[in-house]
Amino acid sequence: MLSEHYGTFPSKTLLVLTNNELAKFFTLLDHEIEPLSVLETAEPAPDTDVVSSGDLDHAKQVRRNELYRLLNLELKRIVAAETIIDIILCVPEANKNELFTALTPNLADSIKTIVPKNLASMELAQVVRILFET
């Protein structure tokens, strides 16, 4: 339940919180917030065929690519199963373009609000406050 202090979400909205390793999905309607699913990628195994094996940046990139692939599939599934009117995507500013490149064009076009912040580790009350303040 969202605090009465904040506004409402008059139409069913999908909230997606992402960082480099996970994505959390929630539906918002009026003052209600319902968790849907969580995607989390595992630490990638070292790739011995790649020159950059053992490179921390390469490992993070591999993990982020897998997360965005899974996120695209999960978004498709949710949008097909739910009556979603709006999508709010919270993604770290540095990853925004990379994420949009990974999404199918119709999904990317359906995202109406982008919050360029890493909110995936925050409490939901803090996330909602940030959403209404931006």
C-alpha positions in Angstrom: 0.0 0.0 0.0 1.4 3.4 -1.0 1.2 6.3 1.4 -1.9 8.5 1.1 0.6 11.4 1.2 1.5 10.8 -2.4 -0.6 10.8 -5.5 -2.1 7.8 -7.1 -1.5 5.8 -10.2 -5.0 6.0 -11.9 -4.1 3.4 -14.5 -2.3 0.1 -14.2 1.4 0.9 -14.3 4.4 -1.4 -14.5 7.4 -0.2 -12.4 10.8 -1.7 -13.3 13.8 -1.1 -11.0 17.2 -2.1 -12.5 20.8 -2.0 -11.6 23.7 -4.0 -13.1 22.7 -7.4 -11.7 18.9 -7.4 -11.1 15.5 -6.1 -12.2 12.5 -5.9 -9.9 8.9 -5.7 -11.4 5.9 -4.2 -9.6 2.4 -3.1 -10.7 1.0 0.1 -9.4 -2.7 1.0 -9.3 -4.3 3.7 -7.3 -2.5 3.4 -3.9 -1.6 -0.3 -4.3 1.8 -1.7 -5.2 2.1 -5.4 -6.0 5.4 -7.2 -6.5 5.4 -9.3 -9.7 8.9 -10.8 -10.2 12.6 -10.4 -9.7 15.3 -11.3 -12.2 18.8 -11.7 -11.0 21.8 -12.7 -13.0 24.6 -15.0 -11.6 28.2 -14.0 -11.6 29.5 -15.0 -15.0 32.1 -17.8 -15.2 35.4 -16.7 -16.6 35.5 -16.8 -20.3 38.8 -18.5 -21.2 38.3 -17.8 -25.0 38.3 -14.1 -24.6 41.5 -12.1 -24.2 39.9 -9.9 -21.5 39.2 -13.0 -19.3 39.4 -12.1 -15.7 38.8 -8.4 -16.5 36.2 -7.1 -14.1 34.7 -4.7 -16.6 34.2 -7.5 -19.1 32.5 -9.7 -16.4 30.1 -6.8 -15.5 29.3 -6.3 -19.2 28.5 -10.0 -19.7 26.3 -10.0 -16.7 24.5 -6.8 -17.7 24.0 -8.2 -21.3 22.3 -11.3 -19.8 20.2 -9.2 -17.5 18.9 -7.0 -20.3 18.2 -10.1 -22.4 16.1 -11.6 -19.6 14.5 -8.2 -18.8 13.3 -7.9 -22.4 11.7 -11.4 -22.2 10.1 -10.6 -18.9 8.7 -7.3 -20.1 7.2 -9.0 -23.1 5.6 -11.7 -20.8 4.2 -9.1 -18.4 2.8 -6.8 -21.1 1.1 -9.8 -22.8 -0.4 -11.0 -19.5 -1.4 -7.8 -17.8 -3.4 -4.7 -18.8 -0.5 -2.3 -18.5 -1.1 1.3 -19.5 2.2 2.9 -18.6 5.7 1.6 -17.9 8.1 3.4 -15.5 11.7 2.3 -16.0 14.4 3.1 -13.4 17.8 2.4 -14.7 21.3 3.8 -13.8 22.0 6.8 -16.0 25.2 5.2 -17.4 23.3 2.1 -18.6 20.2 3.8 -20.1 21.3 3.7 -23.7 22.6 0.2 -23.4 19.3 -1.0 -22.0 17.2 0.6 -24.7 19.4 -0.9 -27.4 18.7 -4.4 -25.9 14.9 -3.9 -25.9 12.7 -4.8 -28.8 11.5 -1.5 -30.5 7.9 -1.9 -29.5 8.8 -2.4 -25.8 11.2 0.6 -25.9 8.4 2.7 -27.4 5.9 1.7 -24.7 8.1 3.0 -21.9 6.7 6.4 -21.1 8.7 7.4 -18.0 12.4 6.9 -17.5 14.0 7.6 -14.1 17.8 7.7 -14.6 18.6 6.5 -11.1 19.7 3.2 -9.5 16.8 2.6 -7.2 16.8 -1.3 -7.3 18.3 -1.6 -3.8 16.1 1.0 -2.1 13.0 0.5 0.0 9.8 0.8 -1.9 8.7 3.8 0.2 11.8 5.7 -0.8 11.3 4.7 -4.5 7.8 6.0 -4.5 8.9 9.3 -2.9 11.5 9.7 -5.6 9.0 8.9 -8.3 6.6 11.6 -7.1 9.4 14.2 -6.6 10.8 13.8 -10.2 
